Amino acid sequence: MTESNSQWTVDTLKEFMDQRFKDKDKAVIAALAAQEKAVQAALIAAKEAVDKANTASEKRFDSVNEFRKTLSDQATTFLPRPEYVVQHKALQDTVTALANRMDTSEGKKAGSDLTLGKLIAIIGVVGTIIGSIVLLAK
């Protein structure tokens, strides 16, 4: 048999292995704690990102709703096309009637001017005839 010069005994080996297990346990616990912190930080960052996205969406929807309200206000304040057509037709009829009245009035004036001219011409002719008769009678 060969003699071993080893200083290891069952007790020292057990103590050595126990220490190794304790060191490994500490390392695993530290790694798990670090991982938990990383997960918590990631969750916080994700929550902040979701909050920012929600805020941006709310702002966008607010502007969309404001635009819809503007369109709705315009729809209630603008003159509807059928109403415009009716009013436009009434205005056209009024303008046409006024134009006809002016034409008639101008025609009457022209006619009366012509009649007055004829009347003056007739009076002139009659006056000339009477004057000629009076002169010839003398």
Secondary structure, 3 states (H helix, E strand, C coil): CCCCCCCCCHHHHHHHHHHHHHHHHHHHHHHHHHHHHHHHHHHHHHHHHHHHHHHHHHHHHHHHHHHHHHHHHHHHHCCCHHHHHHHHHHHHHHHHHHHHHHHHHHHHHHHHHHHHHHHHHHHHHHHHHHHHHHHHHC
